[in-house]
C-alpha cells in the first residue's frame, strides 16, 4: 500500500525554520509535497491573489520532500494552486506551520497559517495548523517536533469530522516541561490596536500599527489558559461561520 500523502505549507515562507522542522517530521509519516510562499505572509488570513499572476516554481532546500515548490502567492493560494497542480491525488493530510508565534484566541482570524489549514478543510482534507509560542527564528524546536508528529499521526489514523481543522498551539518549553495536550475552546480575548502617526522625509503622514493583546476571558477551558499553564492547546475550528443558535431569534425578519 502507498504511504499517506501529506501536503505541507505555511505563512512564514518556505525557508523558515518552522516549516523545515514540520517537513522533517512529516517525512517520517508519509510522502510529502510542499507548496509554500516564497516570503513571509503573516497576518494575511484567508486572502487570495486575484490581480496578479501566480508562479509555482520547483525548489530544493534540503533532502526529504517528495516534491517541493515555492509560490509568490498567499498561504491560501499555495493550497489552492498546489492541490490543482502539485499533487496527483487528494492528500490524506494537510499541515500548515510551524508558525513562529501563537495563533490562539482571535488571532486565528488573522492567521495565514490557519487560513491555509481552513482551506484544506474546505477541500475535505483533514487539516492542522501548528504554531509555537515563540517568535524567534532561532528558537529550539525539539518539543514542537514531538507534538507535531504525535498529533499528525493521530489525525492520519483517526481522521477528523468533515469541515473541521485543528488549531494547535505549542508552548515554548522543553519536552519534559510540557504537561500534555488540552482540547480547548477559543478564548474571547482580543487586540486593542493603536496607530502611531509619523511623517516621512517628504512631509507625508503615515501610520504604523501598534497595540497590545488584552486577556479578558478568565475561563479555565480556553486555548490561552492551556498555553499559559504549560499545555499544548488544540481547538477544533470550522469554516461555517453561521451563528446557528440565533437563527430562531431572527425569524421576525421573515415577517
C-alpha positions as CSV (number, residue, x, y, z in Angstrom):
1,X,0.0,0.0,0.0
2,X,1.1,3.5,-0.7
3,X,2.2,5.8,2.1
4,X,-0.2,8.7,3.2
5,X,0.2,11.8,1.1
6,X,0.9,14.8,3.3
7,X,0.6,18.4,2.0
8,X,2.8,20.9,3.8
9,X,2.5,24.7,3.7
10,X,2.9,27.8,6.0
11,X,2.8,31.6,6.1
12,X,6.3,32.4,7.2
13,X,7.9,31.4,3.9
14,X,9.4,28.2,2.6
15,X,12.8,28.8,4.2
16,X,11.5,29.4,7.7
17,X,12.9,27.0,10.4
18,X,9.4,26.1,11.4
19,X,8.3,24.6,8.1
20,X,11.6,22.8,7.7
21,X,11.0,21.2,11.1
22,X,7.5,20.3,10.1
23,X,8.7,18.8,6.9
24,X,11.3,16.7,8.8
25,X,8.5,15.2,11.0
26,X,6.1,14.6,8.2
27,X,8.7,12.7,6.2
28,X,8.6,10.1,9.0
29,X,4.8,9.7,8.4
30,X,4.3,9.6,4.7
31,X,5.1,11.1,1.2
32,X,5.4,14.8,1.5
33,X,4.6,17.5,-1.0
34,X,5.5,21.1,0.0
35,X,3.9,24.2,-1.6
36,X,4.6,27.4,0.4
37,X,5.0,31.1,-0.1
38,X,8.4,32.5,-1.1
39,X,8.2,35.1,1.6
40,X,6.6,35.9,4.9
41,X,2.8,36.4,4.7
42,X,1.9,36.7,8.4
43,X,-1.5,38.2,9.1
44,X,-2.9,37.6,5.7
45,X,-5.7,35.3,7.0
46,X,-7.7,33.8,4.1
47,X,-6.5,36.2,1.5
48,X,-6.1,35.1,-2.1
49,X,-4.3,36.7,-5.1
50,X,-6.7,37.9,-7.9
51,X,-4.9,40.8,-9.5
52,X,-1.6,39.3,-10.5
53,X,-0.3,36.0,-12.0
54,X,0.8,33.2,-9.7
55,X,4.0,31.2,-10.1
56,X,4.7,27.6,-8.9
57,X,8.5,27.0,-9.0
58,X,10.2,23.7,-8.1
59,X,12.8,24.2,-5.4
60,X,15.2,22.0,-3.5
61,X,16.2,23.3,0.0
62,X,17.1,20.1,1.8
63,X,16.7,16.4,1.4
64,X,13.3,14.7,2.1
65,X,10.2,16.1,0.4
66,X,8.9,14.1,-2.5
67,X,8.1,17.4,-4.2
68,X,8.7,21.0,-3.2
69,X,7.5,24.2,-4.7
70,X,7.6,27.9,-3.8
71,X,4.9,30.4,-4.9
72,X,4.6,34.1,-5.0
73,X,1.1,33.8,-3.7
74,X,-0.5,33.8,-0.2
75,X,-0.8,30.8,2.0
76,X,-4.3,30.0,0.7
77,X,-3.0,30.4,-2.8
78,X,-0.4,27.8,-2.0
79,X,-3.1,25.4,-1.0
80,X,-5.4,26.1,-4.0
81,X,-2.6,26.1,-6.5
82,X,-0.8,23.1,-5.0
83,X,-3.9,21.0,-4.9
84,X,-4.6,21.8,-8.6
85,X,-1.0,21.4,-10.0
86,X,1.4,19.8,-7.5
87,X,-0.3,16.6,-6.4
88,X,-1.7,13.7,-8.4
89,X,-4.2,12.6,-5.8
90,X,-6.0,14.1,-2.9
91,X,-3.8,14.4,0.2
92,X,-4.6,12.4,3.3
93,X,-3.5,15.2,5.5
94,X,-2.7,18.9,5.2
95,X,-0.5,20.6,7.8
96,X,0.4,24.3,8.0
97,X,3.2,25.8,10.1
98,X,5.1,25.6,12.2
99,X,4.3,29.2,12.7
100,X,6.7,31.4,14.6
101,X,4.3,32.9,17.1
102,X,1.0,31.9,18.6
103,X,-2.4,31.8,16.9
104,X,-4.6,31.4,19.9
105,X,-7.8,33.3,20.7
106,X,-9.0,35.7,17.9
107,X,-5.5,35.5,16.3
108,X,-7.0,32.6,14.3
109,X,-9.0,35.1,12.2
110,X,-5.9,36.9,11.0
111,X,-3.6,33.9,10.7
112,X,-2.2,32.9,7.3
113,X,-1.2,29.6,9.0
114,X,-4.8,28.9,9.9
115,X,-6.1,30.3,6.7
116,X,-4.2,27.6,4.8
117,X,-5.4,24.9,7.3
118,X,-9.0,26.0,6.9
119,X,-8.7,26.0,3.2
120,X,-7.6,22.4,3.5
121,X,-10.8,21.6,5.5
122,X,-12.9,23.3,2.8
123,X,-11.4,20.9,0.3
124,X,-12.3,18.0,2.5
125,X,-8.8,17.2,3.7
126,X,-8.1,16.6,7.4
127,X,-6.0,19.7,8.2
128,X,-3.9,21.1,11.1
129,X,-2.3,24.4,11.8
130,X,0.7,24.4,14.1
131,X,2.0,27.4,16.0
132,X,4.7,27.9,18.6
133,X,4.6,30.4,21.4
134,X,7.9,32.0,20.4
135,X,8.7,34.4,17.5
136,X,12.4,33.9,17.4
137,X,13.6,32.0,14.3
138,X,16.5,30.7,16.4
139,X,14.2,29.1,18.9
140,X,14.6,25.4,19.7
141,X,12.0,23.2,18.1
142,X,12.5,19.8,19.6
143,X,9.4,19.8,21.7
144,X,7.3,21.2,18.9
145,X,8.6,18.5,16.6
146,X,7.5,15.8,19.0
147,X,4.0,17.2,19.3
148,X,3.6,17.9,15.6
149,X,4.4,14.3,14.8
150,X,2.2,12.9,17.6
151,X,-0.9,15.0,16.6
152,X,-0.4,14.5,12.9
153,X,-0.1,10.8,13.4
154,X,-3.3,10.6,15.4
155,X,-5.2,12.6,12.7
156,X,-3.8,10.3,10.0
157,X,-5.0,7.3,12.0
158,X,-8.4,8.6,13.1
159,X,-9.3,11.4,10.7
160,X,-11.4,14.5,11.6
161,X,-15.0,15.3,11.3
162,X,-15.9,16.9,8.0
163,X,-15.3,20.6,7.7
164,X,-13.1,20.7,10.8
165,X,-9.5,21.8,11.1
166,X,-7.3,21.8,14.3
167,X,-5.7,24.9,15.6
168,X,-2.7,23.7,17.6
169,X,-0.6,26.0,19.8
170,X,2.6,24.7,21.4
171,X,4.2,26.4,24.5
172,X,7.8,27.2,24.3
173,X,9.0,24.8,26.9
174,X,11.2,21.7,27.0
175,X,9.6,18.4,26.2
176,X,9.8,17.5,29.9
177,X,8.2,20.7,31.0
178,X,5.1,20.4,28.7
179,X,2.3,18.9,30.7
180,X,0.4,17.3,27.8
181,X,-2.4,18.2,25.5
182,X,-5.7,20.1,26.3
183,X,-8.7,20.2,24.0
184,X,-9.8,23.8,24.4
185,X,-12.2,26.5,23.1
186,X,-11.0,29.7,21.5
187,X,-10.5,32.4,24.2
188,X,-12.6,35.6,23.8
189,X,-9.5,37.8,24.1
190,X,-8.6,40.5,21.6
191,X,-6.2,43.1,20.3
192,X,-6.5,46.7,21.2
193,X,-4.8,48.4,18.3
194,X,-3.3,51.8,18.0
195,X,-1.7,53.5,15.0
196,X,1.5,55.5,15.5
197,X,1.3,58.6,13.3
198,X,4.6,59.5,11.7
199,X,5.9,61.8,8.9
200,X,8.2,60.7,6.1
201,X,11.1,62.8,4.8
202,X,8.8,64.2,2.1
203,X,6.4,65.6,4.7
204,X,3.6,63.0,4.1
205,X,2.0,61.4,7.2
206,X,1.9,57.7,7.5
207,X,0.6,55.2,10.2
208,X,2.3,52.2,11.8
209,X,0.2,49.6,13.5
210,X,0.8,49.1,17.2
211,X,-1.2,47.8,20.2
212,X,-1.4,45.2,22.9
213,X,-3.3,42.0,23.4
214,X,-5.8,42.1,26.3
215,X,-6.7,39.0,28.3
216,X,-10.4,39.4,29.2
217,X,-11.5,35.7,29.1
218,X,-11.0,34.2,32.5
219,X,-12.2,30.7,31.6
220,X,-10.1,27.7,32.5
221,X,-11.1,25.8,29.3
222,X,-9.5,28.2,26.8
223,X,-6.5,27.9,24.5
224,X,-4.9,30.9,26.2
225,X,-5.3,29.3,29.6
226,X,-3.9,25.9,28.4
227,X,-0.9,27.6,26.8
228,X,-0.1,29.7,29.8
229,X,-0.2,26.7,32.0
230,X,2.2,24.5,30.0
231,X,-0.2,22.5,27.8
232,X,-0.4,22.1,24.1
233,X,-3.8,23.5,23.1
234,X,-6.0,22.1,20.4
235,X,-9.0,24.0,19.3
236,X,-11.3,22.4,16.6
237,X,-12.3,25.2,14.2
238,X,-14.7,25.3,11.3
239,X,-15.3,27.5,8.2
240,X,-19.1,27.6,8.7
241,X,-19.5,31.0,10.4
242,X,-23.2,30.7,10.8
243,X,-24.4,31.6,14.3
244,X,-26.9,28.7,14.4
245,X,-28.1,29.4,17.9
246,X,-29.6,32.8,17.0
247,X,-31.3,31.8,13.7
248,X,-34.7,31.3,15.5
249,X,-34.3,34.6,17.3
250,X,-34.2,36.4,14.0
251,X,-37.3,34.9,12.5
252,X,-39.1,38.2,12.8
253,X,-37.1,39.4,9.8
254,X,-39.1,37.0,7.7
255,X,-42.4,38.5,8.5
